[in-house]
């Protein structure tokens, strides 16, 4: 299986006039939704995702929309201003894999970030490395991650031959081991997955999980049209792994995943990935977006490469003033996280701690 790293096709629309910049609410503005639903948008700039994040954490989003002389939206950039115990900062956007400035033209970036950069407040955003924002001299790159995607421009049989031979062997092993994948659009499945998610974050990574309320609000926003699907792998009636997928535009997004280490030899995750690919095919979607992986997690990057034929880079950019060095508050949050993820702490206590503290981690 070959992996392609490169740029997407050039923007099809040419800019011929000076565009007007308007402040908008990205949750409700019709033109923003139009832009977010096109090729320039993604799940993370979509109104339902922004609504779910802001409702869960009490944020108020801001955005600037670039409109052509004919009234068409040609650019958009959104962010959230945060002022809490960790100080003032701007996230564009918080709790996202990436939130690329949406540009219908290759020259549509200038002006969209002027207002937010003028504040001098530390700004952080993630976008594909070939987004024009990455070339803005007012922003500096401070991180890089891998992104993977699987085009669904084929039949199921053709897709099966495209994935790696290792993945095909693992799928056969999952079948021999009796792994069953259940797909649900119901809220109960989200609750089941969240319990698994808390266990993985706590026991493997010593991290808190995002609150259940966030998952419930995602479900509320995307359940119309059955655009949120929870997949659960079972082995002998026990849940071994799970994942939440969201549909926006013509893509299926893998957003959250969790599994139990004792079941990994049964290959429940491979069964989940293949079920997701078949789900995307059955809905006539164009691709599966597997999200980002830190480059210091080579195992995860390698695993996704077995399923994806597209690979790109996502960069983290900073603007405004440099963020303050790690403070006593940051150290305290780290120590609280360590305490609430001790093996002796019940999962329900870790869950409550995540609900209380997670908003400060953006």
Helices and strands as residue ranges (DSSP letters): E 4-5, E 20-24, H 30-36, G 43-45, H 47-57, E 61-67, E 73-84, E 87-92, E 102-103, H 114-118, E 123-128, G 132-135, E 140-151, H 156-162, H 165-176, E 180-184, H 187-203, H 212-222, E 228-235, E 238-248, E 251-259, G 261-266, H 268-282, E 287-294, H 298-305, E 310-319, H 328-340, H 347-357, G 358-361
